Amino acid sequence: MGGRRGSATLLTVGLLAGVAACGGGSTAVFRPAGAIASQSAQAAPSATTAAQRYGGFSFPAGVSIDFTSPAPADPSRRAIVAGYQGYVLSMWAGVLSHGVNTGYTNQAEGNALTFVTREVTRYRSPAQTVRGTIKYSGTKVINVYLGTGASVVSCVNAAAFHAVNAQTGARLGPALPGRPVRYLEAVSEGRRSNGTWFVNRSVTYPASSTQGAACR
């Protein structure tokens, strides 16, 4: 575990530099979505409009988790992007299953796991759930560190994603009340010995900020 902590520190430094470089240009488009068949198989999925499954969990009707950018041509970078996608999908699987699906514990560590755990806990009660579409676009690998760490950024648009009453469908507020509806998410990832990737740090910047300007 000490090695992961050390790599997380290194990743954070490079990540912030990468975010600054990313904000000045146009957002690259990246679209692996489709079905992720298993939590361990982290090849970027085929391009479709929305992810419908995470492991054995099927997302319900009325929920779309959209990844709208093409997969990187480099297989090693596709695996890194798939690690980010797995992190995202595992969080929403945990939320929509009201905590029954715990795949997120294998996809996140550090402050990323703290964030996901908080969101899953928020929706623990079956009386509340989420509905709508959340989009992840401009996802790109910013840096790779010695093949065991990486930095990834993605624009998140949750304007059409809402917390709702599970019985009536009435909107209760934004799905992620602690975050703006549009923001840049910058994550650090670590690589396991089996070649799969997990997220160990997440930092967000509102689209209205200088750092998040690429997501406007």
CYANA upper distance limits for C-alpha pairs under 8 A (distance plus 0.5 A):
  1 MET  CA      5 ARG  CA      7.06
  2 GLY  CA      6 GLY  CA      6.84
  3 GLY  CA      7 SER  CA      6.69
  4 ARG  CA      8 ALA  CA      6.59
  4 ARG  CA    190 GLY  CA      7.63
  5 ARG  CA      9 THR  CA      7.08
  6 GLY  CA     10 LEU  CA      7.12
  7 SER  CA     11 LEU  CA      6.53
  7 SER  CA    149 GLY  CA      7.21
  7 SER  CA    190 GLY  CA      7.94
  8 ALA  CA     12 THR  CA      6.66
  8 ALA  CA    149 GLY  CA      8.43
  8 ALA  CA    188 SER  CA      7.39
  8 ALA  CA    189 GLU  CA      8.28
  8 ALA  CA    190 GLY  CA      8.11
  8 ALA  CA    200 ASN  CA      7.31
  8 ALA  CA    201 ARG  CA      7.73
  9 THR  CA     13 VAL  CA      7.22
 10 LEU  CA     14 GLY  CA      7.13
 11 LEU  CA     15 LEU  CA      6.31
 11 LEU  CA    145 TYR  CA      8.06
 11 LEU  CA    149 GLY  CA      7.13
 11 LEU  CA    150 ALA  CA      7.11
 11 LEU  CA    151 SER  CA      7.09
 11 LEU  CA    188 SER  CA      6.23
 11 LEU  CA    189 GLU  CA      8.19
 12 THR  CA     16 LEU  CA      6.87
 12 THR  CA    188 SER  CA      7.05
 12 THR  CA    201 ARG  CA      8.22
 13 VAL  CA     17 ALA  CA      7.27
 14 GLY  CA     18 GLY  CA      6.67
 14 GLY  CA    143 ASN  CA      7.65
 14 GLY  CA    151 SER  CA      7.81
 15 LEU  CA     19 VAL  CA      6.70
 15 LEU  CA    142 ILE  CA      7.90
 15 LEU  CA    143 ASN  CA      7.88
 15 LEU  CA    151 SER  CA      5.85
 15 LEU  CA    152 VAL  CA      8.15
 15 LEU  CA    186 ALA  CA      7.57
 15 LEU  CA    187 VAL  CA      7.84
 15 LEU  CA    188 SER  CA      7.33
 16 LEU  CA     20 ALA  CA      6.93
 17 ALA  CA     21 ALA  CA      6.98
 18 GLY  CA     22 CYS  CA      6.60
 18 GLY  CA    142 ILE  CA      6.10
 18 GLY  CA    143 ASN  CA      7.55
 18 GLY  CA    151 SER  CA      8.13
 19 VAL  CA     23 GLY  CA      6.69
 19 VAL  CA    142 ILE  CA      8.28
 19 VAL  CA    153 VAL  CA      7.64
 19 VAL  CA    186 ALA  CA      7.58
 19 VAL  CA    211 GLN  CA      7.35
 20 ALA  CA     24 GLY  CA      7.63
 20 ALA  CA    211 GLN  CA      6.80
 21 ALA  CA     25 GLY  CA      8.16
 22 CYS  CA     26 SER  CA      8.47
 22 CYS  CA     27 THR  CA      8.22
 22 CYS  CA    142 ILE  CA      8.45
 22 CYS  CA    214 ALA  CA      7.81
 23 GLY  CA    210 THR  CA      8.13
 23 GLY  CA    211 GLN  CA      6.51
 23 GLY  CA    212 GLY  CA      7.07
 23 GLY  CA    213 ALA  CA      6.46
 23 GLY  CA    214 ALA  CA      5.45
 24 GLY  CA    214 ALA  CA      7.62
 25 GLY  CA    214 ALA  CA      7.61
 26 SER  CA    214 ALA  CA      7.07
 27 THR  CA    138 GLY  CA      5.46
 27 THR  CA    214 ALA  CA      6.55
 27 THR  CA    215 CYS  CA      7.95
 28 ALA  CA     69 SER  CA      7.78
 28 ALA  CA    137 SER  CA      8.45
 28 ALA  CA    138 GLY  CA      5.15
 28 ALA  CA    139 THR  CA      7.47
 28 ALA  CA    140 LYS  CA      7.58
 29 VAL  CA     68 THR  CA      7.01
 29 VAL  CA     69 SER  CA      4.36
 29 VAL  CA     70 PRO  CA      6.48
 29 VAL  CA    137 SER  CA      6.58
 29 VAL  CA    138 GLY  CA      4.98
 29 VAL  CA    139 THR  CA      7.14
 30 PHE  CA     67 PHE  CA      7.50
 30 PHE  CA     68 THR  CA      5.85
 30 PHE  CA     69 SER  CA      2.18
 30 PHE  CA     70 PRO  CA      3.96
 30 PHE  CA     71 ALA  CA      6.05
 30 PHE  CA     72 PRO  CA      8.06
 30 PHE  CA    137 SER  CA      6.71
 30 PHE  CA    138 GLY  CA      6.22
 30 PHE  CA    139 THR  CA      6.05
 30 PHE  CA    140 LYS  CA      7.69
 31 ARG  CA     47 ALA  CA      6.03
 31 ARG  CA     48 THR  CA      7.95
 31 ARG  CA     67 PHE  CA      5.53
 31 ARG  CA     68 THR  CA      4.34
 31 ARG  CA     69 SER  CA      3.43
 31 ARG  CA     70 PRO  CA      4.30
 31 ARG  CA     71 ALA  CA      6.40
 31 ARG  CA    137 SER  CA      7.99
 32 PRO  CA     44 ALA  CA      6.35
 32 PRO  CA     45 PRO  CA      5.62
 32 PRO  CA     46 SER  CA      5.92
 32 PRO  CA     47 ALA  CA      5.11
 32 PRO  CA     48 THR  CA      7.56
 32 PRO  CA     67 PHE  CA      6.36
 32 PRO  CA     68 THR  CA      7.37
 32 PRO  CA     69 SER  CA      6.83
 32 PRO  CA     70 PRO  CA      6.29
 32 PRO  CA     71 ALA  CA      5.93
 33 ALA  CA     44 ALA  CA      8.25
 33 ALA  CA     45 PRO  CA      6.03
 33 ALA  CA     46 SER  CA      6.47
 33 ALA  CA     47 ALA  CA      5.68
 33 ALA  CA     48 THR  CA      5.91
 33 ALA  CA     49 THR  CA      7.14
 33 ALA  CA     50 ALA  CA      6.09
 33 ALA  CA     51 ALA  CA      5.52
 33 ALA  CA     66 ASP  CA      7.05
 33 ALA  CA     67 PHE  CA      5.72
 33 ALA  CA     68 THR  CA      7.94
 34 GLY  CA     45 PRO  CA      6.30
 34 GLY  CA     46 SER  CA      6.15
 34 GLY  CA     47 ALA  CA      6.57
 34 GLY  CA     48 THR  CA      5.65
 34 GLY  CA     49 THR  CA      7.61
 34 GLY  CA     50 ALA  CA      6.27
 34 GLY  CA     51 ALA  CA      4.95
 34 GLY  CA     52 GLN  CA      6.86
 34 GLY  CA     53 ARG  CA      8.31
 35 ALA  CA     45 PRO  CA      7.08
 35 ALA  CA     46 SER  CA      8.31
 35 ALA  CA     51 ALA  CA      5.89
 35 ALA  CA     52 GLN  CA      6.03
 35 ALA  CA     53 ARG  CA      5.61
 35 ALA  CA     54 TYR  CA      7.47
 36 ILE  CA     41 ALA  CA      8.39
 36 ILE  CA     45 PRO  CA      6.85
 36 ILE  CA     51 ALA  CA      7.95
 36 ILE  CA     53 ARG  CA      6.41
 36 ILE  CA     54 TYR  CA      5.91
 36 ILE  CA     55 GLY  CA      6.88
 36 ILE  CA     86 GLY  CA      8.48
 37 ALA  CA     41 ALA  CA      7.77
 37 ALA  CA     53 ARG  CA      7.67
 37 ALA  CA     54 TYR  CA      7.10
 37 ALA  CA     55 GLY  CA      5.84
 37 ALA  CA     56 GLY  CA      8.09
 38 SER  CA     42 GLN  CA      8.38
 38 SER  CA     54 TYR  CA      7.30
 38 SER  CA     55 GLY  CA      4.81
 38 SER  CA     56 GLY  CA      7.93
 39 GLN  CA     54 TYR  CA      7.68
 39 GLN  CA     55 GLY  CA      6.03
 39 GLN  CA     86 GLY  CA      7.49
 39 GLN  CA    103 GLY  CA      7.92
 40 SER  CA    196 THR  CA      7.39
 41 ALA  CA    196 THR  CA      8.16
 42 GLN  CA     79 ALA  CA      6.15
 42 GLN  CA     82 ALA  CA      5.74
 42 GLN  CA     83 GLY  CA      6.86
 42 GLN  CA     86 GLY  CA      8.13
 42 GLN  CA    196 THR  CA      6.67
 42 GLN  CA    197 TRP  CA      8.26
 43 ALA  CA     75 PRO  CA      8.47
 43 ALA  CA     78 ARG  CA      6.88
 43 ALA  CA     79 ALA  CA      5.86
 43 ALA  CA     82 ALA  CA      6.46
 44 ALA  CA     71 ALA  CA      7.03
 44 ALA  CA     78 ARG  CA      6.01
 44 ALA  CA     79 ALA  CA      6.83
 44 ALA  CA     81 VAL  CA      7.35
 44 ALA  CA     82 ALA  CA      5.36
 45 PRO  CA     82 ALA  CA      8.18
 47 ALA  CA     70 PRO  CA      7.64
 49 THR  CA     66 ASP  CA      6.38
 49 THR  CA     67 PHE  CA      7.69
 49 THR  CA     68 THR  CA      7.70
 50 ALA  CA     64 SER  CA      5.98
 50 ALA  CA     65 ILE  CA      5.76
 50 ALA  CA     66 ASP  CA      4.80
 50 ALA  CA     67 PHE  CA      7.08
 51 ALA  CA     64 SER  CA      7.22
 51 ALA  CA     65 ILE  CA      5.91
 51 ALA  CA     66 ASP  CA      6.71
 51 ALA  CA     67 PHE  CA      8.08
 51 ALA  CA     89 LEU  CA      8.46
 52 GLN  CA     58 SER  CA      6.46
 52 GLN  CA     59 PHE  CA      5.81
 52 GLN  CA     64 SER  CA      7.84
 52 GLN  CA     65 ILE  CA      8.08
 53 ARG  CA     57 PHE  CA      6.07
 53 ARG  CA     58 SER  CA      4.94
 53 ARG  CA     59 PHE  CA      6.23
 54 TYR  CA     58 SER  CA      7.01
 54 TYR  CA     59 PHE  CA      8.30
 54 TYR  CA     86 GLY  CA      8.29
 54 TYR  CA     89 LEU  CA      6.68
 54 TYR  CA     90 SER  CA      7.12
 54 TYR  CA     93 ALA  CA      7.30
 57 PHE  CA     93 ALA  CA      7.18
 57 PHE  CA    101 ASN  CA      8.04
 59 PHE  CA     63 VAL  CA      7.04
 59 PHE  CA     64 SER  CA      8.35
 59 PHE  CA     93 ALA  CA      7.69
 59 PHE  CA     96 LEU  CA      8.08
 62 GLY  CA    131 ARG  CA      6.12
 62 GLY  CA    132 GLY  CA      6.28
 62 GLY  CA    133 THR  CA      8.46
 63 VAL  CA    130 VAL  CA      7.95
 63 VAL  CA    131 ARG  CA      5.63
 63 VAL  CA    132 GLY  CA      5.55
 63 VAL  CA    133 THR  CA      6.41
 64 SER  CA    132 GLY  CA      6.82
 64 SER  CA    133 THR  CA      5.11
 64 SER  CA    134 ILE  CA      6.92
 65 ILE  CA     89 LEU  CA      8.10
 65 ILE  CA    133 THR  CA      6.56
 65 ILE  CA    134 ILE  CA      5.84
 65 ILE  CA    135 LYS  CA      6.74
 65 ILE  CA    136 TYR  CA      8.34
 66 ASP  CA    133 THR  CA      7.63
 66 ASP  CA    134 ILE  CA      6.64
 66 ASP  CA    135 LYS  CA      5.16
 66 ASP  CA    136 TYR  CA      6.52
 67 PHE  CA    135 LYS  CA      6.53
 67 PHE  CA    136 TYR  CA      5.36
 67 PHE  CA    137 SER  CA      6.51
 68 THR  CA    135 LYS  CA      7.64
 68 THR  CA    136 TYR  CA      6.79
 68 THR  CA    137 SER  CA      5.58
 68 THR  CA    138 GLY  CA      8.05
 69 SER  CA    137 SER  CA      6.18
 69 SER  CA    138 GLY  CA      6.55
 69 SER  CA    139 THR  CA      6.97
 71 ALA  CA     78 ARG  CA      6.56
 71 ALA  CA     81 VAL  CA      8.21
 72 PRO  CA     77 ARG  CA      6.59
 72 PRO  CA     78 ARG  CA      5.85
 73 ALA  CA     77 ARG  CA      8.16
 73 ALA  CA     78 ARG  CA      7.65
 74 ASP  CA     78 ARG  CA      6.74
 75 PRO  CA     79 ALA  CA      6.81
 76 SER  CA     80 ILE  CA      7.14
 77 ARG  CA     81 VAL  CA      6.75
 77 ARG  CA    141 VAL  CA      7.33
 78 ARG  CA     82 ALA  CA      6.53
 79 ALA  CA     83 GLY  CA      6.73
 79 ALA  CA    196 THR  CA      7.42
 79 ALA  CA    197 TRP  CA      7.61
 80 ILE  CA     84 TYR  CA      7.16
 80 ILE  CA    141 VAL  CA      7.93
 80 ILE  CA    150 ALA  CA      7.81
 80 ILE  CA    189 GLU  CA      8.14
 80 ILE  CA    196 THR  CA      8.32
 80 ILE  CA    197 TRP  CA      6.53
 81 VAL  CA     85 GLN  CA      6.78
 81 VAL  CA    139 THR  CA      8.22
 81 VAL  CA    140 LYS  CA      7.84
 81 VAL  CA    141 VAL  CA      7.55
 81 VAL  CA    152 VAL  CA      7.94
 82 ALA  CA     86 GLY  CA      6.46
 82 ALA  CA    197 TRP  CA      8.23
 83 GLY  CA     87 TYR  CA      6.77
 83 GLY  CA    107 GLN  CA      7.95
 83 GLY  CA    189 GLU  CA      8.23
 83 GLY  CA    196 THR  CA      7.33
 83 GLY  CA    197 TRP  CA      5.20
 83 GLY  CA    198 PHE  CA      5.97
 83 GLY  CA    199 VAL  CA      7.61
 84 TYR  CA     88 VAL  CA      6.86
 84 TYR  CA    152 VAL  CA      8.16
 84 TYR  CA    189 GLU  CA      8.36
 84 TYR  CA    197 TRP  CA      8.28
 84 TYR  CA    198 PHE  CA      7.57
 84 TYR  CA    199 VAL  CA      7.09
 85 GLN  CA     89 LEU  CA      6.55
 86 GLY  CA     90 SER  CA      6.30
 86 GLY  CA    107 GLN  CA      7.02
 87 TYR  CA     91 MET  CA      6.81
 87 TYR  CA    104 TYR  CA      6.98
 87 TYR  CA    107 GLN  CA      5.54
 87 TYR  CA    108 ALA  CA      6.84
 87 TYR  CA    198 PHE  CA      7.46
 87 TYR  CA    199 VAL  CA      7.09
 88 VAL  CA     92 TRP  CA      7.09
 89 LEU  CA     93 ALA  CA      6.52
 90 SER  CA     94 GLY  CA      6.61
 90 SER  CA    101 ASN  CA      8.46
 90 SER  CA    102 THR  CA      8.14
 90 SER  CA    103 GLY  CA      6.06
 90 SER  CA    104 TYR  CA      5.18
 90 SER  CA    107 GLN  CA      7.58
 91 MET  CA     95 VAL  CA      6.78
 91 MET  CA    103 GLY  CA      8.45
 91 MET  CA    104 TYR  CA      6.11
 91 MET  CA    116 VAL  CA      6.29
 91 MET  CA    119 GLU  CA      8.39
 91 MET  CA    120 VAL  CA      7.68
 92 TRP  CA     96 LEU  CA      6.43
 92 TRP  CA    120 VAL  CA      8.48
 93 ALA  CA     97 SER  CA      6.43
 93 ALA  CA    101 ASN  CA      6.67
 93 ALA  CA    103 GLY  CA      8.39
 94 GLY  CA     98 HIS  CA      6.61
 94 GLY  CA     99 GLY  CA      5.37
 94 GLY  CA    100 VAL  CA      6.99
 94 GLY  CA    101 ASN  CA      5.40
 94 GLY  CA    102 THR  CA      6.45
 94 GLY  CA    103 GLY  CA      7.80
 94 GLY  CA    104 TYR  CA      7.41
 94 GLY  CA    120 VAL  CA      6.17
 95 VAL  CA     99 GLY  CA      6.57
 95 VAL  CA    119 GLU  CA      7.27
 95 VAL  CA    120 VAL  CA      5.07
 95 VAL  CA    121 THR  CA      8.25
 95 VAL  CA    123 TYR  CA      6.23
 95 VAL  CA    124 ARG  CA      7.78
 95 VAL  CA    129 THR  CA      7.85
 95 VAL  CA    130 VAL  CA      8.50
 96 LEU  CA    123 TYR  CA      8.08
 96 LEU  CA    129 THR  CA      6.74
 96 LEU  CA    130 VAL  CA      7.51
 97 SER  CA    101 ASN  CA      6.37
 98 HIS  CA    120 VAL  CA      7.13
 98 HIS  CA    121 THR  CA      8.20
 98 HIS  CA    123 TYR  CA      6.15
 98 HIS  CA    124 ARG  CA      4.90
 98 HIS  CA    125 SER  CA      6.95
 98 HIS  CA    126 PRO  CA      6.87
 98 HIS  CA    129 THR  CA      8.46
 99 GLY  CA    120 VAL  CA      6.33
 99 GLY  CA    121 THR  CA      7.54
 99 GLY  CA    123 TYR  CA      8.22
 99 GLY  CA    124 ARG  CA      6.33
103 GLY  CA    107 GLN  CA      7.28
104 TYR  CA    108 ALA  CA      6.48
104 TYR  CA    113 LEU  CA      8.07
104 TYR  CA    116 VAL  CA      7.91
105 THR  CA    109 GLU  CA      7.89
105 THR  CA    113 LEU  CA      7.51
106 ASN  CA    198 PHE  CA      7.88
107 GLN  CA    197 TRP  CA      8.17
107 GLN  CA    198 PHE  CA      5.31
107 GLN  CA    199 VAL  CA      6.74
108 ALA  CA    112 ALA  CA      6.15
108 ALA  CA    113 LEU  CA      5.25
108 ALA  CA    116 VAL  CA      8.41
108 ALA  CA    198 PHE  CA      6.16
108 ALA  CA    199 VAL  CA      5.35
108 ALA  CA    200 ASN  CA      6.13
109 GLU  CA    113 LEU  CA      5.15
109 GLU  CA    114 THR  CA      8.13
109 GLU  CA    198 PHE  CA      7.99
109 GLU  CA    199 VAL  CA      6.77
109 GLU  CA    200 ASN  CA      4.92
109 GLU  CA    201 ARG  CA      7.69
110 GLY  CA    114 THR  CA      7.06
110 GLY  CA    200 ASN  CA      5.52
110 GLY  CA    201 ARG  CA      6.47
111 ASN  CA    115 PHE  CA      6.67
111 ASN  CA    200 ASN  CA      7.20
111 ASN  CA    201 ARG  CA      5.94
111 ASN  CA    202 SER  CA      7.14
112 ALA  CA    116 VAL  CA      6.79
112 ALA  CA    199 VAL  CA      7.05
112 ALA  CA    200 ASN  CA      6.09
112 ALA  CA    201 ARG  CA      5.47
112 ALA  CA    202 SER  CA      5.79
113 LEU  CA    117 THR  CA      6.41
113 LEU  CA    200 ASN  CA      7.82
114 THR  CA    118 ARG  CA      6.71
115 PHE  CA    119 GLU  CA      6.92
116 VAL  CA    120 VAL  CA      6.67
117 THR  CA    121 THR  CA      6.55
118 ARG  CA    122 ARG  CA      6.67
119 GLU  CA    123 TYR  CA      7.16
119 GLU  CA    176 LEU  CA      8.17
120 VAL  CA    124 ARG  CA      6.67
123 TYR  CA    128 GLN  CA      6.47
123 TYR  CA    129 THR  CA      6.62
124 ARG  CA    128 GLN  CA      8.44
126 PRO  CA    166 ALA  CA      7.44
127 ALA  CA    165 ASN  CA      6.54
127 ALA  CA    166 ALA  CA      5.69
127 ALA  CA    167 GLN  CA      7.41
128 GLN  CA    163 ALA  CA      7.38
128 GLN  CA    164 VAL  CA      6.31
128 GLN  CA    165 ASN  CA      5.40
128 GLN  CA    166 ALA  CA      5.48
129 THR  CA    163 ALA  CA      6.20
129 THR  CA    164 VAL  CA      6.01
129 THR  CA    165 ASN  CA      7.00
129 THR  CA    166 ALA  CA      6.09
130 VAL  CA    161 PHE  CA      7.47
130 VAL  CA    162 HIS  CA      5.96
130 VAL  CA    163 ALA  CA      4.96
130 VAL  CA    164 VAL  CA      6.08
130 VAL  CA    175 ALA  CA      6.65
131 ARG  CA    161 PHE  CA      6.39
131 ARG  CA    162 HIS  CA      6.03
131 ARG  CA    163 ALA  CA      7.08
131 ARG  CA    164 VAL  CA      7.19
132 GLY  CA    160 ALA  CA      6.07
132 GLY  CA    161 PHE  CA      4.98
132 GLY  CA    162 HIS  CA      6.77
133 THR  CA    158 ALA  CA      7.53
133 THR  CA    160 ALA  CA      5.91
133 THR  CA    161 PHE  CA      5.59
134 ILE  CA    156 VAL  CA      7.73
134 ILE  CA    157 ASN  CA      6.30
134 ILE  CA    158 ALA  CA      5.23
134 ILE  CA    159 ALA  CA      7.90
134 ILE  CA    160 ALA  CA      6.99
134 ILE  CA    161 PHE  CA      6.07
135 LYS  CA    155 CYS  CA      8.41
135 LYS  CA    156 VAL  CA      6.21
135 LYS  CA    157 ASN  CA      5.62
135 LYS  CA    158 ALA  CA      7.11
136 TYR  CA    154 SER  CA      6.68
136 TYR  CA    155 CYS  CA      6.06
136 TYR  CA    156 VAL  CA      5.26
136 TYR  CA    157 ASN  CA      7.12
137 SER  CA    154 SER  CA      6.32
137 SER  CA    155 CYS  CA      5.60
137 SER  CA    156 VAL  CA      7.09
138 GLY  CA    153 VAL  CA      8.09
138 GLY  CA    154 SER  CA      5.89
138 GLY  CA    155 CYS  CA      6.27
139 THR  CA    152 VAL  CA      7.50
139 THR  CA    153 VAL  CA      6.01
139 THR  CA    154 SER  CA      4.59
139 THR  CA    155 CYS  CA      7.24
140 LYS  CA    152 VAL  CA      6.12
140 LYS  CA    153 VAL  CA      6.13
140 LYS  CA    154 SER  CA      7.14
141 VAL  CA    150 ALA  CA      7.68
141 VAL  CA    151 SER  CA      6.40
141 VAL  CA    152 VAL  CA      4.97
141 VAL  CA    153 VAL  CA      7.21
142 ILE  CA    150 ALA  CA      7.95
142 ILE  CA    151 SER  CA      5.84
142 ILE  CA    152 VAL  CA      6.03
142 ILE  CA    153 VAL  CA      7.55
143 ASN  CA    150 ALA  CA      5.95
143 ASN  CA    151 SER  CA      5.65
143 ASN  CA    152 VAL  CA      7.91
144 VAL  CA    148 THR  CA      8.05
144 VAL  CA    149 GLY  CA      6.29
144 VAL  CA    150 ALA  CA      4.75
144 VAL  CA    151 SER  CA      7.05
145 TYR  CA    149 GLY  CA      5.33
145 TYR  CA    150 ALA  CA      6.23
147 GLY  CA    191 ARG  CA      8.13
148 THR  CA    190 GLY  CA      6.29
148 THR  CA    191 ARG  CA      5.32
148 THR  CA    192 ARG  CA      8.16
149 GLY  CA    188 SER  CA      7.74
149 GLY  CA    189 GLU  CA      6.01
149 GLY  CA    190 GLY  CA      5.05
149 GLY  CA    191 ARG  CA      6.52
150 ALA  CA    188 SER  CA      6.29
150 ALA  CA    189 GLU  CA      5.61
150 ALA  CA    190 GLY  CA      7.11
151 SER  CA    186 ALA  CA      7.70
151 SER  CA    187 VAL  CA      6.29
151 SER  CA    188 SER  CA      5.18
151 SER  CA    189 GLU  CA      6.74
152 VAL  CA    186 ALA  CA      6.30
152 VAL  CA    187 VAL  CA      5.84
152 VAL  CA    188 SER  CA      6.99
152 VAL  CA    189 GLU  CA      8.20
153 VAL  CA    184 LEU  CA      7.40
153 VAL  CA    185 GLU  CA      6.11
153 VAL  CA    186 ALA  CA      4.86
153 VAL  CA    187 VAL  CA      6.81
154 SER  CA    184 LEU  CA      6.29
154 SER  CA    185 GLU  CA      5.83
154 SER  CA    186 ALA  CA      7.10
155 CYS  CA    182 ARG  CA      7.92
155 CYS  CA    183 TYR  CA      6.42
155 CYS  CA    184 LEU  CA      5.08
155 CYS  CA    185 GLU  CA      6.73
155 CYS  CA    214 ALA  CA      8.24
155 CYS  CA    215 CYS  CA      5.84
156 VAL  CA    181 VAL  CA      8.26
156 VAL  CA    182 ARG  CA      6.10
156 VAL  CA    183 TYR  CA      5.89
156 VAL  CA    184 LEU  CA      6.59
156 VAL  CA    185 GLU  CA      7.40
156 VAL  CA    215 CYS  CA      8.10
157 ASN  CA    181 VAL  CA      6.44
157 ASN  CA    182 ARG  CA      5.06
157 ASN  CA    183 TYR  CA      7.32
158 ALA  CA    162 HIS  CA      8.43
158 ALA  CA    174 PRO  CA      8.40
158 ALA  CA    175 ALA  CA      8.05
158 ALA  CA    176 LEU  CA      8.39
158 ALA  CA    181 VAL  CA      5.28
158 ALA  CA    182 ARG  CA      6.58
159 ALA  CA    174 PRO  CA      8.25
159 ALA  CA    181 VAL  CA      5.51
159 ALA  CA    182 ARG  CA      7.33
161 PHE  CA    174 PRO  CA      7.04
161 PHE  CA    175 ALA  CA      6.21
162 HIS  CA    171 ARG  CA      6.93
162 HIS  CA    172 LEU  CA      7.73
162 HIS  CA    173 GLY  CA      6.36
162 HIS  CA    174 PRO  CA      5.05
162 HIS  CA    175 ALA  CA      4.83
162 HIS  CA    176 LEU  CA      8.41
163 ALA  CA    171 ARG  CA      6.46
163 ALA  CA    172 LEU  CA      5.82
163 ALA  CA    173 GLY  CA      5.86
163 ALA  CA    174 PRO  CA      6.04
163 ALA  CA    175 ALA  CA      4.99
163 ALA  CA    176 LEU  CA      8.48
164 VAL  CA    168 THR  CA      8.46
164 VAL  CA    169 GLY  CA      5.82
164 VAL  CA    170 ALA  CA      5.81
164 VAL  CA    171 ARG  CA      4.83
164 VAL  CA    172 LEU  CA      5.56
164 VAL  CA    173 GLY  CA      7.74
165 ASN  CA    169 GLY  CA      5.39
165 ASN  CA    170 ALA  CA      5.75
165 ASN  CA    171 ARG  CA      7.00
165 ASN  CA    172 LEU  CA      7.24
166 ALA  CA    170 ALA  CA      8.49
173 GLY  CA    177 PRO  CA      7.78
174 PRO  CA    181 VAL  CA      8.07
176 LEU  CA    180 PRO  CA      8.22
176 LEU  CA    181 VAL  CA      8.17
179 ARG  CA    183 TYR  CA      8.40
180 PRO  CA    206 PRO  CA      6.59
182 ARG  CA    206 PRO  CA      6.80
182 ARG  CA    207 ALA  CA      6.10
182 ARG  CA    215 CYS  CA      7.67
182 ARG  CA    216 ARG  CA      8.17
183 TYR  CA    204 THR  CA      6.97
183 TYR  CA    205 TYR  CA      5.95
183 TYR  CA    206 PRO  CA      4.74
183 TYR  CA    207 ALA  CA      5.07
183 TYR  CA    208 SER  CA      8.45
183 TYR  CA    212 GLY  CA      6.62
183 TYR  CA    215 CYS  CA      6.85
184 LEU  CA    204 THR  CA      6.03
184 LEU  CA    205 TYR  CA      5.57
184 LEU  CA    206 PRO  CA      6.80
184 LEU  CA    207 ALA  CA      6.87
184 LEU  CA    211 GLN  CA      8.31
184 LEU  CA    212 GLY  CA      5.58
184 LEU  CA    214 ALA  CA      8.22
184 LEU  CA    215 CYS  CA      6.68
185 GLU  CA    202 SER  CA      7.27
185 GLU  CA    203 VAL  CA      6.36
185 GLU  CA    204 THR  CA      5.01
185 GLU  CA    205 TYR  CA      7.08
186 ALA  CA    202 SER  CA      6.27
186 ALA  CA    203 VAL  CA      5.69
186 ALA  CA    204 THR  CA      6.63
187 VAL  CA    199 VAL  CA      7.07
187 VAL  CA    200 ASN  CA      7.93
187 VAL  CA    201 ARG  CA      5.90
187 VAL  CA    202 SER  CA      4.88
187 VAL  CA    203 VAL  CA      6.76
188 SER  CA    199 VAL  CA      6.34
188 SER  CA    200 ASN  CA      6.33
188 SER  CA    201 ARG  CA      5.58
188 SER  CA    202 SER  CA      7.11
189 GLU  CA    197 TRP  CA      6.85
189 GLU  CA    198 PHE  CA      5.90
189 GLU  CA    199 VAL  CA      4.85
189 GLU  CA    200 ASN  CA      6.12
189 GLU  CA    201 ARG  CA      7.66
190 GLY  CA    197 TRP  CA      6.11
190 GLY  CA    198 PHE  CA      6.04
190 GLY  CA    199 VAL  CA      6.96
190 GLY  CA    200 ASN  CA      7.30
191 ARG  CA    195 GLY  CA      6.58
191 ARG  CA    196 THR  CA      6.29
191 ARG  CA    197 TRP  CA      5.00
191 ARG  CA    198 PHE  CA      7.10
192 ARG  CA    196 THR  CA      5.98
192 ARG  CA    197 TRP  CA      6.56
192 ARG  CA    198 PHE  CA      8.25
205 TYR  CA    209 SER  CA      7.04
205 TYR  CA    211 GLN  CA      6.58
205 TYR  CA    212 GLY  CA      5.52
206 PRO  CA    211 GLN  CA      8.27
206 PRO  CA    212 GLY  CA      5.93
206 PRO  CA    213 ALA  CA      8.46
207 ALA  CA    211 GLN  CA      8.21
207 ALA  CA    212 GLY  CA      4.83
207 ALA  CA    213 ALA  CA      5.69
207 ALA  CA    214 ALA  CA      7.69
207 ALA  CA    215 CYS  CA      5.76
207 ALA  CA    216 ARG  CA      5.82
208 SER  CA    212 GLY  CA      6.95
208 SER  CA    213 ALA  CA      6.68
208 SER  CA    216 ARG  CA      7.51
209 SER  CA    213 ALA  CA      6.41
212 GLY  CA    216 ARG  CA      8.01
